[in-house]
Amino acid sequence: MNTTANVLPEVTRPNVGTVMSSEWTVRTPERQLETVEILVDVWSDTSRWPDGLYTYSFYLGTDGSTVLHYSQWRDDQAYRDFFQAGRKPRVERIDAAVPGIERHDLAFYDLHRSVRAAPAGARPEAIVTEFVPAEGPEHARRLAAELAAARERVQPDGLVSAHFHVASDGSRVLDYSEWADEAGARAYLAAAGGRRVKVFRPYRALAAR
């Protein structure tokens, strides 16, 4: 297992069958850092690295309150096996170190469409997430395709790539987009109106060797 700073996952990695993503509210910038440091410490035990987990990335919300999780798994079953056998001790250590974490929006996702706006190799410095509600799996897949087509037609300044994930229960689409810098991401956020849009900074990433 490797630990890296400020490195983003390869979202289009071909052997990924399932993406898990969630947000935690921890309320202060200091607790953001404390949370990610204990997460890295807990997950860095190579003897307990889950079978079927490829990467686990952590991001700090620019709101000073949230932490985004994004992990890539072989398939749903690999995560379910880990959930049954190895999740509880990790949660207990994290909650003991940083009490009062509020966990939101945990879901299984499939990557459905991707759009690249910048040349391969461009290094993003910010991530924007947006949740778009859907009414079942078929509607979610259609919505992801429509959103990707719209992003192909109109690409905001600073966009590097956009990746549209469909929740396995069909409840929503996760638009996970990479931006060249935080200024472009914040400009997109300012234009989003009342939509569920947040900006994050890459902070730590773990990967299977």
Backbone as a ProteinNet text record, in pm:
[ID]
protein_1_A
[PRIMARY]
MNTTANVLPEVTRPNVGTVMSSEWTVRTPERQLETVEILVDVWSDTSRWPDGLYTYSFYLGTDGSTVLHYSQWRDDQAYRDFFQAGRKPRVERIDAAVPGIERHDLAFYDLHRSVRAAPAGARPEAIVTEFVPAEGPEHARRLAAELAAARERVQPDGLVSAHFHVASDGSRVLDYSEWADEAGARAYLAAAGGRRVKVFRPYRALAAR
[TERTIARY]
83	0	87.2	56.7	132	48.2	112.6	47.5	106.6	20.7	68.7	-9.1	50.9	-14.4	-56	-176.2	-223.9	-223.9	-250.9	-257	-400.4	-449.1	-585.9	-589.5	-699	-710.6	-730.1	-695.9	-727.5	-875.1	-961.9	-1105.7	-1150.6	-1089.4	-1130.3	-1053.6	-989.6	-916.5	-1005.5	-959.1	-1049.7	-1095.7	-1020	-1057.9	-1144.9	-1190.1	-1276.3	-1421.2	-1479.7	-1619.4	-1715.5	-1666.7	-1751.9	-1672.6	-1736.6	-1682.4	-1768.9	-1703	-1774.2	-1738.9	-1840.3	-1813	-1906	-1854.6	-1936.6	-1874	-1949.8	-1898.5	-1914.2	-1814.6	-1822.9	-1819.4	-1905.4	-1902	-1828.6	-1721.7	-1640.1	-1630.5	-1679.8	-1710.4	-1598	-1471.3	-1364.9	-1246.6	-1165.1	-1045.8	-949.8	-936.5	-846.9	-895.1	-1027	-1081.7	-1075.8	-1080.8	-1059.4	-924.3	-820.5	-685.9	-672.5	-726.8	-721.9	-791.9	-905.3	-981.9	-903.4	-845.7	-773.2	-647.2	-581.2	-460.2	-492.4	-602.5	-638.3	-686.9	-755.1	-796	-673.7	-574	-453.3	-384.5	-377.6	-314.4	-388.3	-519.8	-600.6	-590	-593.5	-594.8	-455.9	-350.3	-214.5	-162.9	-241.1	-202.4	-213.1	-99.8	-101.1	-154.9	-144.5	-193.3	-345.5	-411.1	-557.7	-615.2	-533.1	-581.7	-683.9	-805.7	-910.6	-879.7	-908.6	-898.3	-999.2	-952.5	-1042.1	-1050.1	-978.9	-973.2	-848.3	-866.9	-754.4	-699.4	-786.8	-742.2	-844.6	-795.2	-882.2	-827.3	-906.4	-862	-945.6	-879.3	-943	-922.1	-1025.5	-1023.1	-1078.6	-1023.1	-1069.1	-1161.9	-1281.5	-1373.3	-1321.9	-1337.4	-1296.1	-1387.4	-1497	-1584.3	-1526	-1413.6	-1351.7	-1425.5	-1519.4	-1606.1	-1617.3	-1594.6	-1626.2	-1501.1	-1513.6	-1412.1	-1482.9	-1430	-1483.9	-1401.1	-1470.8	-1407.5	-1441.7	-1340.7	-1363.5	-1274.7	-1336.1	-1257.3	-1300.8	-1203.2	-1225.5	-1207.5	-1309.2	-1313.4	-1330.4	-1292	-1309.8	-1457	-1541.9	-1685.4	-1757.4	-1890.8	-1970.2	-1937.9	-1918.1	-1898.8	-1770.5	-1666.6	-1542.1	-1566.6	-1645.4	-1675.7	-1762.9	-1862.1	-1950.9	-1872.1	-1776.6	-1693.2	-1613.5	-1556.9	-1484.2	-1578.7	-1697	-1793	-1823.8	-1839.3	-1872.1	-1753.8	-1632.8	-1518.9	-1427.9	-1418	-1313	-1350	-1474.8	-1509.2	-1521.5	-1583.9	-1616.4	-1494.2	-1383.3	-1267.2	-1211.8	-1214.9	-1166.3	-1254.8	-1384.8	-1478.4	-1459.8	-1440.8	-1424.1	-1298.3	-1187.6	-1065	-1081.2	-1147	-1166.8	-1256.7	-1365.7	-1459.9	-1399.3	-1309.7	-1242.6	-1147.5	-1084.3	-988.6	-1056.7	-1167.1	-1239.6	-1388.3	-1434	-1575.7	-1669.3	-1790.7	-1895.9	-1896.6	-1830.6	-1833.6	-1975.2	-2023	-2152.1	-2125.4	-2175.1	-2148.8	-2271.2	-2245.1	-2353.9	-2327.7	-2435.6	-2434.9	-2344.3	-2328.3	-2252.7	-2331.5	-2267	-2336.1	-2235.6	-2286	-2213.8	-2240.5	-2137	-2153.2	-2086.2	-2141.4	-2075.8	-2040.2	-1917.4	-1879.7	-1950	-2030.8	-2113.5	-2061.3	-2016.7	-1964.8	-1851.2	-1755.2	-1646.3	-1624.1	-1586	-1556.7	-1421.4	-1329.4	-1198.8	-1194.3	-1161.8	-1156.8	-1015	-918	-778.1	-693.8	-575.7	-490.4	-457.5	-437.6	-396	-268.3	-261.3	-144.6	-161.4	-267.5	-292.9	-316.8	-260	-267.5	-374.5	-486	-590.3	-549.1	-595.3	-567.5	-693.4	-809.3	-934.9	-1035.3	-1128.5	-1236.4	-1369.5	-1464.2	-1600.4	-1692.7	-1779.7	-1881.4	-2018.8	-2106.5	-2245.7	-2335.2	-2436.5	-2535.7	-2657.9	-2700.2	-2819.5	-2920.6	-3038.2	-3133.9	-3188.5	-3216.4	-3272.1	-3384.7	-3464.6	-3582.2	-3567.1	-3466.3	-3445.2	-3324.2	-3273.3	-3149.7	-3155.6	-3265	-3273.7	-3269.1	-3344.9	-3343.6	-3205	-3138	-3005	-2905.1	-2909.9	-2818.1	-2846.5	-2973.6	-3009	-2964.2	-2983	-2943.6	-2791.5	-2716.7	-2569.9	-2524.4	-2588.4	-2553.2	-2586.5	-2699.4	-2738.7	-2643.9	-2605.8	-2513.6	-2376.7	-2331.4	-2202.9	-2207.6	-2317.1	-2330.5	-2331.7	-2399.6	-2402.2	-2263	-2185.2	-2051.2	-1957.7	-1982.3	-1904.9	-1926.6	-2051.4	-2084	-2030.6	-2040.8	-1998.9	-1903.5	-1779.1	-1677.1	-1628	-1657.9	-1617.5	-1465.9	-1421.8	-1279.1	-1221	-1110.2	-1042.5	-1080.3	-1182.5	-1222.7	-1117.4	-1078.4	-985.9	-1063	-1154.4	-1235.5	-1358.3	-1458.7	-1581.4	-1621.5	-1663.8	-1693.9	-1830.8	-1921.4	-2059.1	-2085.3	-2109.3	-2128.3	-2276.3	-2324.1	-2464.2	-2471	-2550.3	-2569	-2638.1	-2594.3	-2647.9	-2797.1	-2848.1	-2992.3	-3070.4	-3000.8	-3069	-3119.2	-3074.7	-3127.8	-3063.8	-2945.2	-2875.2	-2761.7	-2711.8	-2589	-2487.5	-2366.8	-2256.9	-2170.7	-2165.7	-2075.6	-1948.2	-1842	-1710.7	-1621.1	-1586.2	-1508.8	-1376.7	-1274.8	-1139.8	-1111.5	-1047	-1026.1	-878.9	-834	-693.3	-651.5	-743.6	-711.4	-838.9	-819.6	-933.1	-1016.5	-954	-1027.7	-1136.2	-1102.7	-1202.1	-1312.8	-1275.6	-1375.9	-1469.6	-1413.5	-1496.7	-1589.1	-1541.5	-1626.4	-1744.9	-1719.6	-1828.4	-1926.7	-1872.4	-1956.9	-2044.5	-1987.1	-2062.8	-2178.1	-2162.8	-2266.9	-2369.1	-2352.5	-2436.2	-2573	-2593.4	-2722.8	-2748.6	-2866.6	-2904.2	-2869.4	-2790.5	-2756.1	-2658.8	-2652.4	-2566.8	-2424.3	-2351.7	-2217.1	-2120	-2005.8	-1902.2	-1765.3	-1669.6	-1532.3	-1442	-1350.9	-1258.7	-1115.5	-1020.8	-878.6	-828.7	-757	-694.9	-597.4	-599.4	-512.7	-428.8	-489.7	-416.4	-479.6	-397.5	-448	-370.9	-441.1	-380.2	-408.2	-314.8	-333.7	-269.8	-331.1	-273.6	-144.1	-47.1	80	59.7
-118.3	0	124.3	219	342.6	459.8	554.9	676.6	794.5	880.4	994.7	1118.5	1234.9	1361.7	1430.5	1488.8	1571.3	1497.8	1368.7	1289.4	1241.6	1257.4	1218.2	1077.9	1006	873	881.3	774.5	763.1	721.2	817.9	792	689.1	689	596.7	464.3	434.7	308	190.7	105.6	7.5	-107.3	-143.6	-260.2	-225.3	-101.5	-60.4	-97.5	-177.4	-216.5	-132.6	-75.9	2.1	117.8	232.1	347.4	371.2	393.1	433.9	578.8	659.2	797.8	842.6	930.9	987.7	1119.1	1197	1319.3	1311.2	1361.8	1373	1520.2	1559.4	1694	1688.4	1767.1	1766.8	1905.7	2007	2141.4	2243.9	2206.4	2307	2262.9	2357.7	2319.9	2231.7	2258.9	2177.5	2033.2	2014.6	1878.7	1811.4	1888.3	1828.9	1758.1	1829.8	1772.7	1654.8	1669.2	1559.4	1435.1	1456.4	1343.7	1269.8	1342.9	1275.7	1207.8	1269.6	1206.5	1074.7	1070.2	943	842.4	888.7	798.3	733.3	814.9	760.4	663	697.3	609.5	476	482.3	360.4	272.8	336.2	258.7	219	269.4	238	104.1	34	-98.8	-197.2	-229.8	-314	-453.6	-500.4	-634.6	-640.6	-521.9	-518.8	-448.9	-429.2	-365.4	-457.5	-409	-497.5	-553.4	-679.6	-739.6	-672.2	-631.5	-569.6	-418.7	-355.8	-209.6	-163.8	-77.9	-30.4	103	201	332.6	389.8	475.7	545.5	687.5	787	925.5	1011.5	1111.6	1202.5	1346.5	1427.9	1565.6	1656.6	1777.8	1875	1975.9	1993.3	2091.5	2232.5	2319.1	2458.5	2533	2469.9	2529.8	2518.1	2445.3	2428.8	2335.7	2259.2	2176.6	2031.7	2002.2	1869.9	1796.6	1663.8	1574.7	1484.1	1476.8	1389.5	1262.5	1149.7	1019.3	968.7	911.8	852	728.9	610.4	486.9	400.6	330.5	246.3	99.5	18.7	-121.5	-211.4	-337.3	-435.2	-452.2	-461.9	-477.7	-452.9	-454.8	-431.9	-533.8	-660.1	-765.9	-745.8	-693.6	-668.2	-571.5	-467	-373.2	-438.9	-516.7	-580.5	-677.2	-749.6	-839.5	-759.8	-647.4	-561.4	-507.1	-466.6	-410.1	-509.5	-635.8	-738.5	-770.7	-768.7	-821.4	-714.7	-595.8	-504.7	-360.5	-323.8	-182.3	-133.9	-212.2	-163.8	-118.5	-196.8	-148.7	-17.1	2.6	128.2	245.1	226	332.5	369.3	269.9	296.4	378.7	347.7	425.1	569.2	584.6	719	801.2	742.7	816.7	849.4	765.2	795.7	913.8	923.7	1031.3	1163.4	1155.3	1275.5	1253.4	1278.1	1253.3	1346.9	1298.1	1384	1399.4	1310.5	1316.9	1287.1	1366.4	1341.3	1285.3	1165.2	1097.5	1109.8	1147.6	1172.6	1104.6	1071	1040.2	924.2	824.7	705.8	628.7	596.1	523.7	448.9	340.4	271.7	346.5	361.3	426.2	344.9	357.6	310.5	433.1	437.6	545.1	522.7	620.1	601.3	677.3	800.4	881.2	969.8	997.9	1089.7	1185.2	1307.7	1410.7	1471	1475.7	1539	1672.4	1777.5	1912.5	1963	1902.2	1944.7	1827.4	1853.3	1744.9	1644.1	1520.6	1417.9	1462	1437	1476.9	1607.3	1683.1	1806	1770.8	1849.6	1818.6	1904.2	1844.5	1922.1	1959.9	2075.3	2120.7	2132.3	2108.6	2117.4	2018.8	1978.1	1887.5	1956.2	1942.7	1989.2	1868	1857.1	1752.1	1816	1748.7	1792	1668.8	1667.9	1561.6	1606.6	1522.4	1551.1	1440.4	1471.5	1366.8	1296.2	1167.3	1086.3	999.9	947.2	867.8	725.9	655.7	517.3	502	378	353	396.7	367.9	405.1	557.1	626.9	773	826.7	767.8	814.1	797	682.9	662.1	759.8	782.4	878.4	1019.5	1053.5	1185	1203	1099.6	1107.6	1129.7	1060.6	1078	1219.2	1271.8	1407.8	1511.7	1493	1586.1	1583.5	1463.4	1452.3	1519.5	1501.5	1564.9	1717.1	1767.8	1912.3	1964.9	1887.6	1930.5	1925.4	1831.6	1828	1955.9	2003.5	2122.7	2250.3	2261.7	2382.4	2341.7	2383.7	2347.7	2473.6	2488	2608.6	2625.7	2750	2778	2707.2	2641.1	2573.8	2428.5	2380	2239.4	2148.5	2045.6	1945	1823.3	1773.4	1657.5	1651.8	1580.9	1561	1414.8	1357.3	1214.3	1196.8	1134.7	1123.3	981.1	970.1	842.4	822	701.4	667.4	585.1	629.6	553.6	421.3	314.6	181.6	170.9	253.7	251.1	346.1	414.8	503.7	633.2	666.4	785	915.3	907.9	1030.9	1003	1112.6	1112.8	1198.2	1148	1224.4	1276.7	1409.6	1474.7	1508.9	1435.7	1454.7	1515.9	1643.5	1710	1760.4	1758	1799.8	1934.9	2024.7	2161.7	2198.7	2283.1	2320.9	2397.4	2475.9	2551.3	2579.2	2624.2	2648	2767.3	2863.2	2980	2940.6	2853.7	2807.4	2729	2646.1	2568.3	2659.1	2762.4	2854.4	2936.3	2970.6	3042.6	2955.7	2827.2	2735	2724.2	2717	2710.2	2834.9	2951.4	3076.2	3082.5	3016	3018.6	2907.2	2823.7	2704.1	2731.4	2849.9	2879.2	2789.1	2727.9	2643.9	2498	2462.7	2323.1	2274.3	2140.6	2080.8	2067.3	2177	2183.1	2219.2	2146.3	2176.1	2167.1	2241.8	2242.7	2178.4	2092.5	2021.2	2032.7	2023.1	2017.4	1874.4	1816.3	1685.2	1695.8	1594.6	1602.8	1477.4	1361.2	1235.9	1127.1	1029.4	913.8	789.2	677.9	547.5	456.8	368.6	277.5	143.4	36.8	-96.3	-101.7	-173.7	-186.9	-273.7
0	0	0	-85.1	-95.4	-44.8	22	67.7	-6.9	-63.3	-138.1	-98.2	-120.9	-90.2	-219.9	-218.9	-329.7	-463.6	-462.3	-584.5	-605	-727.8	-759	-817.8	-795.9	-855.9	-1006.4	-1075.6	-1217.7	-1226.6	-1247.8	-1238.7	-1341.6	-1459	-1565.9	-1562	-1452	-1437.4	-1480.3	-1572.5	-1633.7	-1544.6	-1441.6	-1362.1	-1241.7	-1230.9	-1120.2	-1151.3	-1062.7	-1081.3	-1001	-888.4	-798.8	-738.7	-732.1	-660.8	-538.1	-424.9	-303.5	-275.4	-246.3	-212.6	-101.1	-16.2	90.4	134.2	210.9	270.7	421.5	492.7	638.1	675.1	765.8	821.4	954.2	964.5	1086.7	1150.8	1081.5	1134.4	1136.5	1146.1	1149.7	1063.8	1016.9	940.5	1020	1149.2	1232.1	1237.1	1251.1	1255.9	1118.6	1011.1	878.8	874.1	915.6	912	1007.3	1128	1224.2	1169.1	1102.7	1048.9	942.4	848.5	741.2	794.6	890.6	944.1	1015.3	1090.7	1156	1051.6	947.1	838.9	774	742.7	681	776	903	1000.8	1010.7	1017.8	1031.3	906.8	789.9	666	617.3	682.2	636.8	688	766.3	815	699.3	638.6	519	546.5	670.8	702	699	699.9	701.4	579.1	476.9	354.4	288	260.7	209.3	70.4	51.3	-80.9	-173.6	-289.7	-386.3	-378.3	-282.4	-277.1	-351.5	-452.1	-532.3	-481.9	-461	-414.3	-317.5	-227.7	-133.4	-121.5	-163.1	-167.5	-74.2	-14.2	80.7	34.7	46.4	-0.2	109.4	118.9	217.1	150.1	206.2	152.8	175.3	74.9	91.4	188.4	229.3	331	471.7	485.2	615.9	708.7	653.4	738	693.8	566.7	513.3	464.4	461.8	405.2	304.6	183.4	79.6	72	63.7	44.2	-96.6	-163.3	-296.3	-304.3	-311.6	-315.9	-433.6	-489.4	-607.3	-568.6	-600.8	-561.6	-683.6	-665.1	-773.1	-807.9	-704	-724.5	-592.1	-596.6	-475.7	-367.2	-408.5	-310.2	-230.8	-294.9	-222.5	-108	-132.5	-24.6	81.8	39.6	137.8	227.4	170.6	251.2	354.9	311.8	405.6	513.5	473.2	568.7	679.9	642.6	741.2	832.8	776.1	851.5	911.8	849.1	891	915	892.5	902	1046.8	1133	1268	1346.4	1353	1430.4	1377.9	1247	1190.9	1235.3	1226.3	1265	1412.1	1496.2	1639.2	1666	1597.4	1616.7	1568.3	1455.3	1399.9	1491.3	1537.3	1622.2	1758.3	1807	1933.3	1918	1801.6	1777.6	1743.1	1667.9	1624.3	1651.3	1773	1805.7	1729.3	1706	1651.7	1501.5	1429	1282.7	1232.9	1137.9	1073.8	934.1	907.6	780.9	689.3	560.9	466.5	332.6	265.1	121.1	81.5	168.8	128.9	24.4	-86.9	-193.6	-279.8	-343.2	-448.8	-579.7	-661.5	-791.5	-900.9	-1021.1	-1142.7	-1225.9	-1277.6	-1368	-1501.6	-1543	-1662.2	-1783.8	-1765.1	-1876	-1824.6	-1912.4	-1879.5	-1995.8	-1962	-2061.2	-2026.4	-2122.1	-2098	-2170.2	-2094.7	-2150.4	-2168.4	-2101.3	-2108.7	-2157.8	-2209	-2258.5	-2148.4	-2189	-2093.5	-2024.3	-1895	-1817.9	-1743.4	-1772.5	-1697.8	-1550.9	-1461.1	-1318.9	-1251.5	-1213.1	-1145.9	-1004.1	-959.4	-824.1	-739	-799.5	-724.1	-782.3	-696.8	-734.5	-703.4	-794.6	-769.2	-772.5	-672.3	-674	-681.6	-753.6	-761.6	-764.1	-678.4	-677.4	-756.3	-851.1	-930.5	-903.1	-845.9	-812.1	-936.1	-919.6	-1028.6	-974	-1065.7	-1028.1	-1080.5	-1030.3	-1069.1	-1159.3	-1171.1	-1246.5	-1392.8	-1461.1	-1602.6	-1619.9	-1536	-1542.7	-1508.3	-1410.8	-1371.5	-1485.9	-1554.6	-1666.9	-1780.6	-1807.9	-1912.9	-1874	-1747.7	-1699.1	-1708	-1669.9	-1678.2	-1821.9	-1916	-2056.9	-2104.7	-2061.5	-2101.1	-2041.6	-1916.1	-1851.8	-1919.8	-1955.9	-2024.7	-2161.4	-2233.2	-2364.5	-2352.1	-2249.2	-2226.8	-2192.7	-2115.3	-2079.3	-2199.5	-2291.3	-2415.5	-2495.7	-2497.5	-2576.5	-2513.4	-2380.9	-2311	-2198.2	-2211.3	-2113.2	-2042.6	-1913.6	-1840.8	-1838.4	-1827.7	-1816.6	-1693.5	-1713.6	-1603.7	-1584.8	-1654.3	-1640.9	-1704	-1630.7	-1683	-1732.3	-1650.4	-1688.7	-1599.9	-1647.8	-1570.4	-1581.8	-1470.1	-1463.9	-1398.4	-1469.9	-1425.2	-1376.1	-1245.1	-1177.8	-1147	-1168.3	-1140.8	-1012.6	-916.3	-792.7	-823	-755.9	-786.4	-757.9	-665.6	-638.1	-728.5	-818.1	-912.3	-852.9	-732.3	-664	-709.9	-772.5	-808.4	-904.9	-960.6	-1039	-963.9	-951.3	-893.8	-1008.3	-1020.4	-1116	-1039.2	-1068.2	-1005	-1111.4	-1095.8	-1200.2	-1145.3	-1230.5	-1196.3	-1261.3	-1184.2	-1230.3	-1220.4	-1312.8	-1317.6	-1193.5	-1138	-1017.3	-939.5	-816.6	-728.7	-774.6	-842.5	-889.8	-988.7	-1083.4	-1179.6	-1112.3	-1015.3	-942.7	-864.3	-801.6	-724.4	-815	-934	-1028.8	-1070.5	-1091.8	-1124.5	-1007.9	-886.2	-767.8	-756.4	-782.7	-771.2	-869.7	-984.4	-1087	-1070.7	-968.5	-955.1	-893.9	-838.4	-777.6	-659	-655.6	-542.2	-557.4	-659.1	-679.8	-573	-553.5	-450.9	-503.8	-500.5	-554.9	-443	-436.3	-337.6	-403.4	-347.2	-396.7	-291.2	-337.9	-250.1	-301.5	-206.7	-240.8	-220	-316.2	-292.2	-175.5	-88.2	29.4	50.8	56.7	73.2	-10.5	-49.2	-123.3	-83.5	-75.5	-48.8	-169	-197	-310	-279.6	-330.7	-318.2	-399.4	-348.5	-421.7	-545.7
[MASK]
+++++++++++++++++++++++++++++++++++++++++++++++++++++++++++++++++++++++++++++++++++++++++++++++++++++++++++++++++++++++++++++++++++++++++++++++++++++++++++++++++++++++++++++++++++++++++++++++++++++++++++++++++

